[in-house]
Amino acid sequence: MAITKNDVEHIAKLAKLEFSDEEKEKFTHQFNDILKYIEQLNTVDTSNVEPLTQVIELHNAFRADEVKPSTPTSEALKNAPDKTDEYFKVPKVIGS
């Protein structure tokens, strides 16, 4: 199946894009080159190849949940530029 200039114009219209005649010719050739490459890939014998969902084998990368003590409030607020006894103070960002 070859891509024609009319196909490129139709795709451009669907994508709401405008191209010059030179660009349409260029895209027609590029699309056809892509299709030729896909045809070449279709000739490869993959009958003994198992289908993959990932290129590399993945393992669960999550660590186990562990209960740990949290940072004390005084330690968390130690370097805060503006604070109260228990909270960070930040500038108001929502209008009154």
Sequence and secondary structure as in RCSB ss.txt:
>XXXX:A:sequence
MAITKNDVEHIAKLAKLEFSDEEKEKFTHQFNDILKYIEQLNTVDTSNVEPLTQVIELHNAFRADEVKPSTPTSE
ALKNAPDKTDEYFKVPKVIGS
>XXXX:A:secstr
    HHHHHHHHHHTT    HHHHHHHHHHHHHHHHHHHHHHTS  TT    SSSS                HHH
HTTT SSB SSSB     S  
